[in-house]
Amino acid sequence: MSPSQITVEVDQPYEVTVGRGLLADFQRHVPAQARRLMIMFDPAVAGPVPALVDELRRDGFEVHLLAVPGGETAKTAAVVAAAWQRLGEADFTRTDPVVGIGGGSTTDVAGFAAATWLRGVPLILVPTTLLGMVDAAIGGKTAINTAEGKNLVGAFHQPTAVLCDQQLLEGLPPREIISGLAEIIKAGLVADPGILDVVWSGPQETLKPSGPLLGELVRRAVKVKAEVVAADPGEAGRRSILNYGHTFGHAIEQAEQFSWRHGEAVAVGMVYAAEVAVRAGLMDPTLLGLHRELLSAVGLPTSYKSGQWPRLWTAMRRDKKNQGKTRRMVLLEGVARPLMVRDIPESLLEEAYQAVSAVPGAAPYPVKTAEDYSLENPYGTPTYVPPLTAGEPPAPPSREAAL
Ligand SMILES: NC(=O)c1ccc[n+]([C@@H]2O[C@H](COP(=O)([O-])OP(=O)(O)OC[C@H]3O[C@@H](n4cnc5c(N)ncnc54)[C@H](O)[C@@H]3O)[C@@H](O)[C@H]2O)c1
């Protein structure tokens, strides 16, 4: 299939190319005035780097390489300082790009280096995880972590080109594919029902890195992200729909000290948000059932262990979407009908947690290593939909805005 190009219509529009074998045509994406490039890459995906470097050098570019530590450990001030040093020593100018090749951790740190060097140089991203392709590499959010927390230091800096090469997913552990699917299903729930149809047409097929279903899902999810980013580049409104499932998801990530993959926590977070929406009278319970069925069909967790409400609640109160004392949360009225809702009573939020942690037969999600993870759905397909609260319903939360 020929590559698809999706334009992100921000101030300086750029193309996200989705296809296979895209690195062979990499030079096309290098700005005309560039003389040198710095490639920041995750050694776990170093395979295609030497051929790319040879090609660029043959074309007369000066190429500098900086291997960054794999995964989250890439996102440190020390790695950015190493990048600045190399950029300075090699006299990088405003027209010389930084290239990031790796998962979201690598593209975040490469993005931050590009955002800060000379107050912003061109940035070309080659995401190599599913999450990176459909989420982290698009939209211009760059960040590193500090001792105080994740993503606390960062900048908005849009890339000049993003290449999503499906071939690069072939070595990705199944757990990473499954985790990335959570963000894809999220894109379907908040904006594109067609995504849900594709997943439903072959949940196990979607897990095949080179399969046509995954290619179609990446294209559709990239379109959703591109549309949302173009509508709200600075995250002032509509972009918050991408946080669906993240309020509770972030709380789980913190409670589990980041041993869960992000998508796993977001999957439970979306079921939780659906439980809240049903209890608030916003969502039909069949859509809550669909959340559980779709997510578990691809092997994602849909429940969390019981007895954890006080710590989860503490984490949720610190959520970034809150404004002052007003607690805010993205909920759905239906597929592709997101809302920002504020001041949901704590009693209702706790009830939703009880439902998420009390699914019959569901053990706490077993965190597995890549080696022992199979492509099989560990839970079967649950059809259980918890009953709505009996007795007096809680006061309805305030609808802040349709998004
Ligand atoms: N900027 C944004 O808008 C945005 C959005 C979502 C997430 N993020 C960030 O993304 C990061 C998570 O990204 P991620 O989930 O892509 O994980 P990651 O970059 O941490 O990579 C996960 C693991 O997969 C390995 N890996 C990467 N590509 C591989 C490949 N093709 N084959 C084999 N192994 C490979 C890595 O070495 C690492 O061990 C977080 O830091 C998060 O904050 C940013």
The ligand as a Gaussian input file, in Angstrom:
#p B3LYP/6-31G(d) Opt

LIG

0 1
 N        4.672000      14.294000      23.833000
 C        3.484000      13.741000      23.919000
 O        2.471000      14.290000      23.466000
 C        3.372000      12.398000      24.565000
 C        2.178000      11.673000      24.463000
 C        2.126000      10.405000      25.029000
 C        3.231000       9.883000      25.693000
 N        4.373000      10.619000      25.778000
 C        5.569000      10.097000      26.462000
 O        5.978000       8.918000      25.793000
 C        6.720000       8.116000      26.698000
 C        6.327000       6.668000      26.512000
 O        6.601000       6.315000      25.183000
 P        6.541000       4.808000      24.657000
 O        5.397000       4.107000      25.253000
 O        6.683000       4.911000      23.203000
 O        7.757000       4.137000      25.377000
 P        9.345000       4.236000      25.326000
 O        9.868000       5.225000      24.380000
 O        9.722000       4.409000      26.754000
 O        9.718000       2.794000      24.787000
 C        9.257000       1.646000      25.454000
 C       10.252000       0.504000      25.318000
 O       10.254000       0.012000      23.985000
 C       11.587000       0.007000      23.442000
 N       11.395000       0.215000      22.005000
 C       11.021000       1.340000      21.377000
 N       10.808000       1.099000      20.065000
 C       11.073000      -0.219000      19.874000
 C       11.028000      -1.077000      18.727000
 N       10.603000      -0.642000      17.556000
 N       11.391000      -2.367000      18.888000
 C       11.758000      -2.835000      20.105000
 N       11.797000      -2.085000      21.225000
 C       11.454000      -0.792000      21.101000
 C       12.317000       1.087000      24.211000
 O       13.707000       0.871000      24.257000
 C       11.684000       0.939000      25.604000
 O       12.308000      -0.110000      26.319000
 C        6.428000       8.643000      28.085000
 O        7.569000       9.295000      28.586000
 C        5.302000       9.657000      27.877000
 O        5.363000      10.719000      28.790000
 C        4.460000      11.856000      25.219000

